[in-house]
Amino acid sequence: MARPRDPELEQRLLVTAWALLTEHGYDALTLTQVAAQANAHRTDVYRRWSSKVRLVADVLDEFLPPVPDCDTGSLHGDLSAFVEDLAMAWDQPWNDGLIGFLADLRRDDEAERTFRSLVARRSQPLVDAIARAVRRGEIGEVPELALVGNLLEGPLMHRRMFGGQPLSPQELEVVTWSVHSLLTGTAVTP
């Protein structure tokens, strides 16, 4: 008969992994290091997560704060609030190792499902903003939501992963207005 899992130990391991991830990044994180820092055995970690990518997917699922759903009363305001929150998330140092995490993620279906679920939850405020814009008559049809999310987050991700820098507030406005213009069919300059 297998021993039941200790939820307190599991939470301690997750908290430790989050601390190590945010302090040192994905590339430096090891399961052995998590066990040592959490005053646990290596087998405690490996029994729960067979790989670093699975652990980090669960850690991100547990600790990344949700994107707030700000109803500002306008599509532009909602897009701007969403982009600002994404910008804060992309400005975190642990994102520097995200390329390694994403590469590892492609080789692990379970970790990828966990991560995709997280992405869907974090995208819900955008889905809600688009639905509100349709109800208010700001846009006539529901666009391909994944593409809208990619258009908003892509520049932030690219700048962080390849340039190591965040976008400036002015650049964030250009991104927001560009997507707003695409959705509404209006030419608006920031």
N, CA, C and O atoms as a DFTB+ gen file, in Angstrom:
760 C
 N C O
     1  1       0.845      -1.183       0.000
     2  2       0.000       0.000       0.000
     3  2       0.886       1.240       0.000
     4  3       1.796       1.359       0.821
     5  1       0.618       2.167      -0.925
     6  2       1.411       3.382      -1.042
     7  2       1.072       4.353       0.087
     8  3      -0.065       4.441       0.550
     9  1       2.119       5.080       0.509
    10  2       1.889       6.102       1.535
    11  2       1.113       7.261       0.930
    12  3       1.354       7.637      -0.218
    13  1       0.177       7.835       1.695
    14  2      -0.541       8.992       1.178
    15  2       0.404      10.190       1.072
    16  3       1.348      10.326       1.850
    17  1       0.136      11.034       0.117
    18  2       0.952      12.228      -0.055
    19  2       0.723      13.199       1.095
    20  3      -0.384      13.313       1.620
    21  1       1.762      13.880       1.465
    22  2       1.715      14.879       2.517
    23  2       1.509      16.246       1.856
    24  3       2.440      16.782       1.254
    25  1       0.302      16.820       1.961
    26  2       0.041      18.100       1.288
    27  2       0.941      19.230       1.804
    28  3       1.291      20.140       1.053
    29  1       1.310      19.168       3.082
    30  2       2.186      20.203       3.630
    31  2       3.570      20.134       2.979
    32  3       4.154      21.163       2.640
    33  1       4.085      18.924       2.808
    34  2       5.380      18.749       2.151
    35  2       5.296      19.197       0.695
    36  3       6.192      19.880       0.198
    37  1       4.231      18.816       0.022
    38  2       4.086      19.200      -1.380
    39  2       4.042      20.728      -1.527
    40  3       4.661      21.283      -2.435
    41  1       3.320      21.395      -0.643
    42  2       3.249      22.855      -0.686
    43  2       4.613      23.466      -0.389
    44  3       4.999      24.447      -1.025
    45  1       5.344      22.906       0.560
    46  2       6.688      23.399       0.888
    47  2       7.622      23.246      -0.318
    48  3       8.435      24.128      -0.593
    49  1       7.501      22.141      -1.022
    50  2       8.322      21.939      -2.222
    51  2       7.965      22.950      -3.310
    52  3       8.850      23.489      -3.974
    53  1       6.686      23.203      -3.490
    54  2       6.250      24.181      -4.489
    55  2       6.728      25.588      -4.132
    56  3       7.211      26.324      -4.992
    57  1       6.590      25.951      -2.870
    58  2       7.031      27.277      -2.415
    59  2       8.540      27.420      -2.627
    60  3       9.010      28.456      -3.096
    61  1       9.276      26.397      -2.286
    62  2      10.735      26.423      -2.463
    63  2      11.095      26.536      -3.938
    64  3      11.968      27.321      -4.309
    65  1      10.430      25.761      -4.772
    66  2      10.717      25.808      -6.213
    67  2      10.395      27.189      -6.783
    68  3      11.139      27.699      -7.621
    69  1       9.293      27.798      -6.338
    70  2       8.930      29.144      -6.798
    71  2      10.015      30.141      -6.391
    72  3      10.423      30.979      -7.195
    73  1      10.482      30.051      -5.141
    74  2      11.526      30.960      -4.668
    75  2      12.803      30.791      -5.489
    76  3      13.412      31.777      -5.904
    77  1      13.202      29.559      -5.717
    78  2      14.407      29.311      -6.507
    79  2      14.230      29.766      -7.950
    80  3      15.148      30.336      -8.540
    81  1      13.060      29.518      -8.517
    82  2      12.786      29.937      -9.898
    83  2      12.858      31.452     -10.021
    84  3      13.479      31.970     -10.949
    85  1      12.233      32.161      -9.098
    86  2      12.203      33.628      -9.196
    87  2      13.558      34.248      -8.855
    88  3      13.877      35.334      -9.339
    89  1      14.352      33.574      -8.032
    90  2      15.668      34.113      -7.667
    91  2      16.748      33.791      -8.692
    92  3      17.599      34.629      -8.989
    93  1      16.712      32.561      -9.237
    94  2      17.827      32.106     -10.068
    95  2      17.438      31.732     -11.497
    96  3      18.313      31.548     -12.343
    97  1      16.151      31.618     -11.776
    98  2      15.711      31.292     -13.120
    99  2      15.576      29.804     -13.374
   100  3      16.023      28.975     -12.582
   101  1      14.957      29.490     -14.480
   102  2      14.672      28.095     -14.854
   103  2      15.946      27.295     -15.068
   104  3      16.073      26.169     -14.587
   105  1      16.884      27.883     -15.790
   106  2      18.088      27.142     -16.156
   107  2      18.873      26.668     -14.937
   108  3      19.477      25.596     -14.973
   109  1      18.874      27.451     -13.857
   110  2      19.652      27.106     -12.660
   111  2      18.903      26.175     -11.709
   112  3      19.511      25.609     -10.801
   113  1      17.622      26.013     -11.899
   114  2      16.798      25.217     -10.985
   115  2      17.041      23.721     -11.197
   116  3      17.076      23.240     -12.330
   117  1      17.208      22.995     -10.092
   118  2      17.305      21.531     -10.160
   119  2      16.366      20.932      -9.124
   120  3      16.058      21.569      -8.116
   121  1      15.916      19.720      -9.368
   122  2      15.054      19.037      -8.414
   123  2      15.811      18.730      -7.121
   124  3      15.230      18.775      -6.037
   125  1      17.088      18.421      -7.230
   126  2      17.912      18.163      -6.052
   127  2      18.010      19.415      -5.186
   128  3      17.937      19.337      -3.959
   129  1      18.175      20.560      -5.827
   130  2      18.255      21.832      -5.117
   131  2      16.940      22.142      -4.401
   132  3      16.951      22.631      -3.271
   133  1      15.820      21.864      -5.044
   134  2      14.508      22.077      -4.420
   135  2      14.398      21.221      -3.161
   136  3      13.977      21.707      -2.112
   137  1      14.774      19.957      -3.265
   138  2      14.704      19.062      -2.110
   139  2      15.579      19.579      -0.970
   140  3      15.138      19.629       0.179
   141  1      16.797      19.958      -1.280
   142  2      17.722      20.422      -0.242
   143  2      17.201      21.684       0.442
   144  3      17.223      21.785       1.669
   145  1      16.733      22.644      -0.353
   146  2      16.243      23.906       0.205
   147  2      14.961      23.723       1.008
   148  3      14.691      24.499       1.924
   149  1      14.174      22.715       0.679
   150  2      12.903      22.461       1.369
   151  2      13.074      21.491       2.539
   152  3      12.096      21.105       3.179
   153  1      14.320      21.101       2.812
   154  2      14.589      20.113       3.863
   155  2      13.786      18.832       3.637
   156  3      13.125      18.311       4.535
   157  1      13.873      18.354       2.408
   158  2      13.164      17.136       2.022
   159  2      14.164      16.197       1.343
   160  3      15.307      16.568       1.075
   161  1      13.715      14.998       1.078
   162  2      14.545      14.034       0.359
   163  2      14.329      14.221      -1.146
   164  3      13.261      14.639      -1.592
   165  1      15.361      13.902      -1.903
   166  2      15.227      13.955      -3.365
   167  2      14.058      13.109      -3.840
   168  3      13.341      13.483      -4.768
   169  1      13.874      11.962      -3.194
   170  2      12.780      11.079      -3.608
   171  2      11.419      11.730      -3.378
   172  3      10.461      11.421      -4.087
   173  1      11.320      12.638      -2.387
   174  2      10.058      13.364      -2.166
   175  2       9.707      14.197      -3.391
   176  3       8.542      14.304      -3.774
   177  1      10.718      14.778      -3.991
   178  2      10.490      15.606      -5.183
   179  2      10.211      14.711      -6.386
   180  3       9.232      14.925      -7.101
   181  1      11.052      13.724      -6.614
   182  2      10.913      12.863      -7.790
   183  2       9.637      12.019      -7.752
   184  3       9.123      11.623      -8.797
   185  1       9.137      11.750      -6.568
   186  2       7.886      10.990      -6.452
   187  2       6.712      11.831      -6.984
   188  3       5.732      11.293      -7.500
   189  1       6.830      13.122      -6.851
   190  2       5.749      14.024      -7.261
   191  2       5.945      14.558      -8.686
   192  3       4.976      14.718      -9.427
   193  1       7.185      14.828      -9.063
   194  2       7.497      15.403     -10.372
   195  2       8.662      14.634     -10.982
   196  3       9.748      14.589     -10.406
   197  1       8.446      14.045     -12.116
   198  2       9.494      13.240     -12.741
   199  2      10.525      14.089     -13.478
   200  3      11.563      13.582     -13.902
   201  1      10.236      15.387     -13.629
   202  2      11.169      16.252     -14.350
   203  2      11.014      17.693     -13.869
   204  3      10.017      18.064     -13.251
   205  1      12.023      18.477     -14.173
   206  2      12.005      19.893     -13.819
   207  2      10.859      20.610     -14.523
   208  3      10.213      21.468     -13.922
   209  1      10.598      20.279     -15.768
   210  2       9.550      20.967     -16.515
   211  2       8.176      20.713     -15.886
   212  3       7.336      21.612     -15.857
   213  1       7.942      19.502     -15.384
   214  2       6.658      19.224     -14.719
   215  2       6.535      20.010     -13.422
   216  3       5.474      20.552     -13.115
   217  1       7.617      20.068     -12.668
   218  2       7.602      20.843     -11.433
   219  2       7.331      22.309     -11.728
   220  3       6.485      22.923     -11.079
   221  1       8.030      22.873     -12.688
   222  2       7.873      24.300     -12.986
   223  2       6.488      24.589     -13.545
   224  3       5.913      25.634     -13.241
   225  1       5.947      23.702     -14.345
   226  2       4.571      23.907     -14.835
   227  2       3.600      23.982     -13.661
   228  3       2.712      24.835     -13.644
   229  1       3.761      23.097     -12.681
   230  2       2.896      23.128     -11.495
   231  2       3.159      24.364     -10.645
   232  3       2.228      24.944     -10.086
   233  1       4.413      24.766     -10.546
   234  2       4.767      25.969      -9.767
   235  2       4.139      27.207     -10.400
   236  3       3.555      28.035      -9.701
   237  1       4.254      27.334     -11.702
   238  2       3.651      28.484     -12.382
   239  2       2.136      28.465     -12.227
   240  3       1.512      29.502     -12.002
   241  1       1.554      27.279     -12.348
   242  2       0.108      27.141     -12.187
   243  2      -0.330      27.571     -10.790
   244  3      -1.406      28.143     -10.617
   245  1       0.501      27.293      -9.808
   246  2       0.179      27.614      -8.409
   247  2       0.434      29.073      -8.062
   248  3      -0.349      29.675      -7.327
   249  1       1.517      29.652      -8.577
   250  2       1.959      30.939      -8.054
   251  2       1.845      32.136      -8.986
   252  3       1.897      33.271      -8.513
   253  1       1.694      31.933     -10.276
   254  2       1.513      33.112     -11.123
   255  2       0.177      33.751     -10.778
   256  3      -0.857      33.083     -10.794
   257  1       0.196      35.020     -10.471
   258  2      -1.073      35.658     -10.111
   259  2      -1.987      35.744     -11.322
   260  3      -1.514      35.852     -12.454
   261  1      -3.286      35.697     -11.091
   262  2      -4.204      35.811     -12.217
   263  2      -4.135      37.209     -12.827
   264  3      -3.797      38.183     -12.154
   265  1      -4.454      37.283     -14.082
   266  2      -4.556      38.579     -14.748
   267  2      -5.906      39.163     -14.343
   268  3      -6.944      38.538     -14.564
   269  1      -5.898      40.365     -13.746
   270  2      -7.181      40.927     -13.319
   271  2      -8.081      41.243     -14.515
   272  3      -7.601      41.590     -15.594
   273  1      -9.356      41.119     -14.310
   274  2     -10.328      41.435     -15.349
   275  2     -10.837      42.846     -15.084
   276  3     -11.742      43.053     -14.275
   277  1     -10.244      43.809     -15.775
   278  2     -10.602      45.210     -15.576
   279  2     -11.623      45.629     -16.623
   280  3     -11.327      45.636     -17.818
   281  1     -12.810      45.975     -16.181
   282  2     -13.833      46.508     -17.083
   283  2     -13.754      48.023     -17.004
   284  3     -14.320      48.644     -16.104
   285  1     -13.043      48.607     -17.958
   286  2     -12.842      50.058     -17.958
   287  2     -13.953      50.799     -18.689
   288  3     -14.021      52.027     -18.646
   289  1     -14.822      50.052     -19.357
   290  2     -15.904      50.678     -20.105
   291  2     -15.605      50.873     -21.580
   292  3     -16.466      51.316     -22.339
   293  1     -14.380      50.540     -21.989
   294  2     -14.044      50.661     -23.411
   295  2     -13.073      49.556     -23.802
   296  3     -12.322      49.049     -22.969
   297  1     -13.098      49.196     -25.062
   298  2     -12.187      48.172     -25.563
   299  2     -10.748      48.614     -25.381
   300  3      -9.915      47.836     -24.916
   301  1     -10.442      49.859     -25.744
   302  2      -9.064      50.335     -25.607
   303  2      -8.613      50.284     -24.156
   304  3      -7.498      49.846     -23.873
   305  1      -9.452      50.720     -23.240
   306  2      -9.090      50.691     -21.822
   307  2      -8.853      49.276     -21.334
   308  3      -7.901      49.022     -20.596
   309  1      -9.719      48.347     -21.743
   310  2      -9.558      46.950     -21.338
   311  2      -8.281      46.346     -21.918
   312  3      -7.552      45.640     -21.222
   313  1      -8.011      46.626     -23.204
   314  2      -6.783      46.120     -23.828
   315  2      -5.557      46.705     -23.143
   316  3      -4.578      46.001     -22.897
   317  1      -5.614      47.987     -22.839
   318  2      -4.492      48.648     -22.180
   319  2      -4.221      48.041     -20.803
   320  3      -3.069      47.796     -20.448
   321  1      -5.277      47.799     -20.032
   322  2      -5.109      47.187     -18.708
   323  2      -4.524      45.782     -18.834
   324  3      -3.658      45.393     -18.050
   325  1      -4.998      45.022     -19.825
   326  2      -4.504      43.666     -20.037
   327  2      -3.024      43.695     -20.411
   328  3      -2.235      42.912     -19.883
   329  1      -2.647      44.592     -21.318
   330  2      -1.253      44.688     -21.762
   331  2      -0.349      45.143     -20.618
   332  3       0.772      44.652     -20.488
   333  1      -0.815      46.062     -19.801
   334  2      -0.005      46.511     -18.661
   335  2       0.258      45.359     -17.699
   336  3       1.366      45.219     -17.181
   337  1      -0.753      44.539     -17.461
   338  2      -0.551      43.401     -16.572
   339  2       0.419      42.396     -17.194
   340  3       1.285      41.860     -16.502
   341  1       0.281      42.141     -18.487
   342  2       1.219      41.251     -19.160
   343  2       2.634      41.804     -19.082
   344  3       3.586      41.052     -18.876
   345  1       2.773      43.116     -19.245
   346  2       4.100      43.739     -19.204
   347  2       4.738      43.537     -17.835
   348  3       5.937      43.271     -17.746
   349  1       3.951      43.662     -16.768
   350  2       4.503      43.428     -15.426
   351  2       4.957      41.981     -15.278
   352  3       6.003      41.707     -14.689
   353  1       4.163      41.056     -15.814
   354  2       4.524      39.645     -15.723
   355  2       5.797      39.354     -16.518
   356  3       6.658      38.607     -16.052
   357  1       5.922      39.930     -17.697
   358  2       7.096      39.678     -18.531
   359  2       8.342      40.386     -18.010
   360  3       9.451      40.087     -18.454
   361  1       8.179      41.312     -17.084
   362  2       9.320      42.035     -16.532
   363  2       9.936      41.313     -15.334
   364  3      10.816      41.864     -14.674
   365  1       9.494      40.102     -15.047
   366  2      10.021      39.335     -13.927
   367  2      11.284      38.588     -14.361
   368  3      11.337      38.051     -15.467
   369  1      12.302      38.553     -13.494
   370  2      13.581      37.939     -13.880
   371  2      13.498      36.463     -14.243
   372  3      14.299      35.983     -15.045
   373  1      12.542      35.734     -13.668
   374  2      12.483      34.296     -13.966
   375  2      12.167      34.027     -15.432
   376  3      12.403      32.920     -15.914
   377  1      11.644      35.009     -16.145
   378  2      11.334      34.829     -17.559
   379  2      12.579      34.647     -18.424
   380  3      12.487      34.186     -19.562
   381  1      13.742      35.009     -17.885
   382  2      14.968      34.864     -18.679
   383  2      15.220      33.419     -19.100
   384  3      15.824      33.176     -20.145
   385  1      14.770      32.470     -18.306
   386  2      14.967      31.059     -18.650
   387  2      13.786      30.436     -19.351
   388  3      13.723      29.215     -19.497
   389  1      12.850      31.254     -19.788
   390  2      11.623      30.719     -20.363
   391  2      11.854      29.951     -21.662
   392  3      11.108      29.021     -21.968
   393  1      12.863      30.322     -22.418
   394  2      13.140      29.598     -23.664
   395  2      13.449      28.131     -23.341
   396  3      12.964      27.230     -24.026
   397  1      14.247      27.894     -22.311
   398  2      14.554      26.524     -21.904
   399  2      13.314      25.794     -21.441
   400  3      13.116      24.624     -21.770
   401  1      12.472      26.483     -20.674
   402  2      11.235      25.875     -20.194
   403  2      10.333      25.494     -21.362
   404  3       9.802      24.384     -21.399
   405  1      10.155      26.407     -22.317
   406  2       9.281      26.130     -23.461
   407  2       9.830      24.989     -24.316
   408  3       9.064      24.182     -24.843
   409  1      11.145      24.922     -24.451
   410  2      11.755      23.818     -25.209
   411  2      11.500      22.490     -24.499
   412  3      11.152      21.497     -25.138
   413  1      11.672      22.474     -23.179
   414  2      11.424      21.254     -22.417
   415  2       9.942      20.891     -22.424
   416  3       9.582      19.714     -22.432
   417  1       9.097      21.900     -22.420
   418  2       7.649      21.693     -22.372
   419  2       7.155      20.890     -23.573
   420  3       6.235      20.081     -23.450
   421  1       7.755      21.110     -24.704
   422  2       7.330      20.412     -25.930
   423  2       7.552      18.912     -25.871
   424  3       6.972      18.158     -26.652
   425  1       8.386      18.488     -24.950
   426  2       8.695      17.052     -24.841
   427  2       7.915      16.375     -23.716
   428  3       8.144      15.200     -23.429
   429  1       6.996      17.100     -23.077
   430  2       6.280      16.536     -21.934
   431  2       4.804      16.915     -22.025
   432  3       4.423      18.038     -21.694
   433  1       3.978      15.972     -22.476
   434  2       2.554      16.248     -22.694
   435  2       1.831      16.681     -21.427
   436  3       0.996      17.585     -21.472
   437  1       2.138      16.051     -20.302
   438  2       1.455      16.400     -19.051
   439  2       1.786      17.826     -18.616
   440  3       0.894      18.583     -18.234
   441  1       3.056      18.191     -18.673
   442  2       3.458      19.548     -18.302
   443  2       2.857      20.565     -19.274
   444  3       2.453      21.656     -18.873
   445  1       2.803      20.195     -20.548
   446  2       2.226      21.108     -21.537
   447  2       0.741      21.326     -21.283
   448  3       0.253      22.447     -21.427
   449  1       0.014      20.280     -20.909
   450  2      -1.417      20.438     -20.578
   451  2      -1.601      21.374     -19.380
   452  3      -2.483      22.233     -19.388
   453  1      -0.778      21.205     -18.366
   454  2      -0.838      22.077     -17.188
   455  2      -0.589      23.524     -17.598
   456  3      -1.314      24.430     -17.186
   457  1       0.435      23.728     -18.407
   458  2       0.787      25.085     -18.841
   459  2      -0.300      25.682     -19.729
   460  3      -0.636      26.856     -19.579
   461  1      -0.853      24.900     -20.647
   462  2      -1.924      25.401     -21.525
   463  2      -3.159      25.799     -20.713
   464  3      -3.825      26.783     -21.031
   465  1      -3.455      25.040     -19.679
   466  2      -4.571      25.379     -18.798
   467  2      -4.307      26.711     -18.096
   468  3      -5.205      27.544     -17.972
   469  1      -3.089      26.900     -17.646
   470  2      -2.697      28.166     -17.026
   471  2      -2.850      29.314     -18.013
   472  3      -3.398      30.360     -17.664
   473  1      -2.379      29.134     -19.222
   474  2      -2.473      30.173     -20.250
   475  2      -3.941      30.505     -20.534
   476  3      -4.295      31.676     -20.678
   477  1      -4.777      29.501     -20.612
   478  2      -6.209      29.739     -20.860
   479  2      -6.834      30.558     -19.734
   480  3      -7.600      31.487     -19.990
   481  1      -6.508      30.216     -18.489
   482  2      -7.050      30.985     -17.356
   483  2      -6.547      32.420     -17.368
   484  3      -7.305      33.354     -17.108
   485  1      -5.264      32.592     -17.671
   486  2      -4.699      33.942     -17.689
   487  2      -5.208      34.753     -18.880
   488  3      -5.136      35.982     -18.859
   489  1      -5.716      34.094     -19.908
   490  2      -6.259      34.793     -21.079
   491  2      -7.735      35.141     -20.921
   492  3      -8.278      35.901     -21.722
   493  1      -8.379      34.606     -19.916
   494  2      -9.822      34.826     -19.746
   495  2     -10.209      36.308     -19.687
   496  3     -11.232      36.675     -20.265
   497  1      -9.441      37.176     -19.017
   498  2      -9.812      38.595     -19.038
   499  2      -9.851      39.188     -20.446
   500  3     -10.670      40.067     -20.717
   501  1      -8.992      38.730     -21.335
   502  2      -9.034      39.195     -22.720
   503  2     -10.300      38.699     -23.402
   504  3     -10.955      39.449     -24.125
   505  1     -10.643      37.444     -23.175
   506  2     -11.878      36.882     -23.730
   507  2     -13.070      37.709     -23.250
   508  3     -13.958      38.048     -24.032
   509  1     -13.079      38.029     -21.961
   510  2     -14.173      38.820     -21.389
   511  2     -14.199      40.234     -21.964
   512  3     -15.272      40.774     -22.230
   513  1     -13.031      40.833     -22.156
   514  2     -12.962      42.192     -22.726
   515  2     -13.521      42.209     -24.148
   516  3     -14.247      43.130     -24.524
   517  1     -13.185      41.195     -24.929
   518  2     -13.700      41.121     -26.308
   519  2     -15.222      40.947     -26.285
   520  3     -15.929      41.580     -27.068
   521  1     -15.720      40.099     -25.399
   522  2     -17.174      39.888     -25.290
   523  2     -17.878      41.189     -24.898
   524  3     -18.943      41.500     -25.432
   525  1     -17.296      41.944     -23.978
   526  2     -17.894      43.228     -23.587
   527  2     -17.896      44.198     -24.764
   528  3     -18.868      44.922     -24.979
   529  1     -16.800      44.208     -25.526
   530  2     -16.710      45.109     -26.679
   531  2     -17.770      44.769     -27.725
   532  3     -18.340      45.664     -28.349
   533  1     -18.031      43.484     -27.914
   534  2     -19.085      43.065     -28.851
   535  2     -20.441      43.547     -28.335
   536  3     -21.235      44.097     -29.098
   537  1     -20.709      43.341     -27.039
   538  2     -21.989      43.777     -26.454
   539  2     -22.171      45.297     -26.541
   540  3     -23.282      45.779     -26.760
   541  1     -21.080      46.045     -26.370
   542  2     -21.169      47.512     -26.445
   543  2     -21.230      48.008     -27.878
   544  3     -21.478      49.191     -28.110
   545  1     -21.008      47.120     -28.851
   546  2     -21.039      47.507     -30.253
   547  2     -19.730      48.107     -30.748
   548  3     -19.699      48.710     -31.821
   549  1     -18.654      47.953     -29.991
   550  2     -17.365      48.498     -30.417
   551  2     -16.746      47.668     -31.542
   552  3     -16.017      48.192     -32.385
   553  1     -17.045      46.370     -31.543
   554  2     -16.611      45.504     -32.628
   555  2     -17.797      44.641     -33.028
   556  3     -18.654      44.318     -32.205
   557  1     -17.833      44.277     -34.294
   558  2     -18.993      43.576     -34.805
   559  2     -18.924      42.066     -34.703
   560  3     -19.957      41.403     -34.611
   561  1     -17.745      41.526     -34.719
   562  2     -17.645      40.071     -34.686
   563  2     -16.525      39.665     -33.746
   564  3     -15.612      40.438     -33.456
   565  1     -16.622      38.457     -33.290
   566  2     -15.599      37.938     -32.387
   567  2     -14.425      37.470     -33.236
   568  3     -14.581      36.601     -34.094
   569  1     -13.263      38.040     -33.002
   570  2     -12.088      37.643     -33.782
   571  2     -11.513      36.326     -33.263
   572  3     -11.993      35.765     -32.279
   573  1     -10.495      35.856     -33.933
   574  2      -9.748      34.689     -33.472
   575  2      -9.010      35.125     -32.207
   576  3      -8.001      35.827     -32.278
   577  1      -9.523      34.700     -31.051
   578  2      -9.012      35.198     -29.772
   579  2      -7.554      34.833     -29.528
   580  3      -6.807      35.626     -28.956
   581  1      -7.147      33.663     -29.949
   582  2      -5.740      33.278     -29.753
   583  2      -4.824      34.232     -30.507
   584  3      -3.758      34.596     -30.009
   585  1      -5.235      34.639     -31.705
   586  2      -4.421      35.571     -32.476
   587  2      -4.362      36.933     -31.791
   588  3      -3.303      37.560     -31.753
   589  1      -5.481      37.393     -31.254
   590  2      -5.497      38.677     -30.546
   591  2      -4.529      38.615     -29.359
   592  3      -3.739      39.535     -29.147
   593  1      -4.598      37.540     -28.601
   594  2      -3.668      37.376     -27.487
   595  2      -2.223      37.360     -27.943
   596  3      -1.359      37.961     -27.304
   597  1      -1.955      36.675     -29.048
   598  2      -0.592      36.630     -29.582
   599  2      -0.121      38.003     -30.034
   600  3       1.043      38.355     -29.839
   601  1      -1.015      38.782     -30.637
   602  2      -0.655      40.121     -31.083
   603  2      -0.334      41.035     -29.906
   604  3       0.540      41.896     -30.003
   605  1      -1.040      40.847     -28.798
   606  2      -0.790      41.665     -27.611
   607  2       0.467      41.222     -26.867
   608  3       1.283      42.052     -26.464
   609  1       0.617      39.917     -26.689
   610  2       1.715      39.420     -25.869
   611  2       2.994      39.170     -26.658
   612  3       4.084      39.181     -26.086
   613  1       2.877      38.946     -27.951
   614  2       4.050      38.635     -28.767
   615  2       5.177      39.649     -28.660
   616  3       6.324      39.256     -28.446
   617  1       4.893      40.942     -28.801
   618  2       5.987      41.915     -28.688
   619  2       6.654      41.915     -27.312
   620  3       7.868      42.085     -27.206
   621  1       5.855      41.725     -26.260
   622  2       6.415      41.675     -24.901
   623  2       7.337      40.470     -24.753
   624  3       8.445      40.578     -24.229
   625  1       6.860      39.325     -25.224
   626  2       7.628      38.087     -25.139
   627  2       8.913      38.201     -25.956
   628  3       9.990      37.836     -25.486
   629  1       8.794      38.699     -27.152
   630  2       9.954      38.809     -28.030
   631  2      11.013      39.721     -27.416
   632  3      12.195      39.380     -27.385
   633  1      10.580      40.877     -26.931
   634  2      11.547      41.813     -26.355
   635  2      12.238      41.213     -25.139
   636  3      13.445      41.384     -24.965
   637  1      11.487      40.515     -24.298
   638  2      12.086      39.935     -23.087
   639  2      13.019      38.779     -23.429
   640  3      14.130      38.695     -22.906
   641  1      12.571      37.900     -24.298
   642  2      13.339      36.692     -24.578
   643  2      14.563      36.957     -25.446
   644  3      15.595      36.307     -25.282
   645  1      14.453      37.913     -26.372
   646  2      15.555      38.130     -27.299
   647  2      16.300      39.428     -27.058
   648  3      17.461      39.560     -27.446
   649  1      15.645      40.389     -26.422
   650  2      16.312      41.653     -26.143
   651  2      16.646      41.852     -24.686
   652  3      17.447      42.719     -24.338
   653  1      16.029      41.043     -23.822
   654  2      16.293      41.151     -22.399
   655  2      15.747      42.409     -21.757
   656  3      16.104      42.730     -20.624
   657  1      14.894      43.122     -22.456
   658  2      14.375      44.389     -21.950
   659  2      12.857      44.421     -22.062
   660  3      12.286      43.767     -22.934
   661  1      12.201      45.177     -21.187
   662  2      10.756      45.356     -21.327
   663  2      10.458      46.425     -22.369
   664  3      11.334      47.203     -22.747
   665  1       9.222      46.451     -22.823
   666  2       8.775      47.526     -23.696
   667  2       8.545      48.774     -22.857
   668  3       8.166      48.685     -21.689
   669  1       8.772      49.926     -23.450
   670  2       8.516      51.192     -22.761
   671  2       7.004      51.435     -22.713
   672  3       6.261      50.818     -23.476
   673  1       6.545      52.315     -21.837
   674  2       5.109      52.642     -21.814
   675  2       4.593      53.124     -23.178
   676  3       3.463      52.819     -23.559
   677  1       5.414      53.866     -23.897
   678  2       5.004      54.334     -25.227
   679  2       4.859      53.169     -26.203
   680  3       3.937      53.149     -27.018
   681  1       5.765      52.205     -26.121
   682  2       5.682      51.033     -26.986
   683  2       4.469      50.179     -26.630
   684  3       3.830      49.608     -27.513
   685  1       4.151      50.091     -25.344
   686  2       2.950      49.354     -24.923
   687  2       1.701      50.000     -25.510
   688  3       0.772      49.306     -25.921
   689  1       1.682      51.321     -25.548
   690  2       0.539      52.036     -26.139
   691  2       0.435      51.738     -27.635
   692  3      -0.668      51.565     -28.154
   693  1       1.563      51.677     -28.327
   694  2       1.547      51.356     -29.762
   695  2       0.963      49.962     -29.970
   696  3       0.149      49.757     -30.869
   697  1       1.375      49.007     -29.146
   698  2       0.840      47.646     -29.244
   699  2      -0.667      47.673     -29.009
   700  3      -1.430      47.087     -29.777
   701  1      -1.094      48.353     -27.946
   702  2      -2.516      48.411     -27.609
   703  2      -3.325      49.052     -28.729
   704  3      -4.341      48.508     -29.160
   705  1      -2.870      50.207     -29.195
   706  2      -3.621      50.896     -30.257
   707  2      -3.615      50.099     -31.552
   708  3      -4.600      50.122     -32.291
   709  1      -2.528      49.395     -31.842
   710  2      -2.471      48.590     -33.070
   711  2      -3.517      47.487     -33.044
   712  3      -4.227      47.276     -34.028
   713  1      -3.613      46.786     -31.928
   714  2      -4.602      45.714     -31.815
   715  2      -6.007      46.308     -31.782
   716  3      -6.926      45.754     -32.385
   717  1      -6.181      47.417     -31.091
   718  2      -7.486      48.091     -31.060
   719  2      -7.918      48.462     -32.481
   720  3      -9.063      48.224     -32.867
   721  1      -7.005      49.043     -33.251
   722  2      -7.312      49.432     -34.631
   723  2      -7.668      48.229     -35.486
   724  3      -8.592      48.285     -36.297
   725  1      -6.931      47.138     -35.304
   726  2      -7.211      45.916     -36.050
   727  2      -8.610      45.391     -35.724
   728  3      -9.350      44.989     -36.622
   729  1      -8.970      45.395     -34.441
   730  2     -10.266      44.863     -34.018
   731  2     -11.429      45.742     -34.443
   732  3     -12.486      45.241     -34.827
   733  1     -11.234      47.045     -34.373
   734  2     -12.344      47.967     -34.658
   735  2     -12.378      48.422     -36.110
   736  3     -13.385      48.959     -36.571
   737  1     -11.289      48.211     -36.827
   738  2     -11.234      48.658     -38.214
   739  2     -11.057      50.160     -38.334
   740  3     -11.308      50.729     -39.396
   741  1     -10.630      50.808     -37.266
   742  2     -10.422      52.248     -37.277
   743  2      -8.934      52.548     -37.218
   744  3      -8.160      51.817     -36.599
   745  1      -8.556      53.618     -37.862
   746  2      -7.156      54.053     -37.809
   747  2      -7.026      55.090     -36.700
   748  3      -7.448      56.238     -36.844
   749  1      -6.445      54.667     -35.617
   750  2      -6.275      55.557     -34.477
   751  2      -4.784      55.626     -34.188
   752  3      -4.096      54.606     -34.137
   753  1      -4.301      56.842     -34.001
   754  2      -2.899      56.984     -33.668
   755  2      -2.763      57.299     -32.182
   756  3      -3.507      58.107     -31.626
   757  1      -1.800      56.643     -31.562
   758  2      -1.592      56.905     -30.145
   759  2      -1.098      58.321     -29.878
   760  3      -0.876      58.690     -28.725
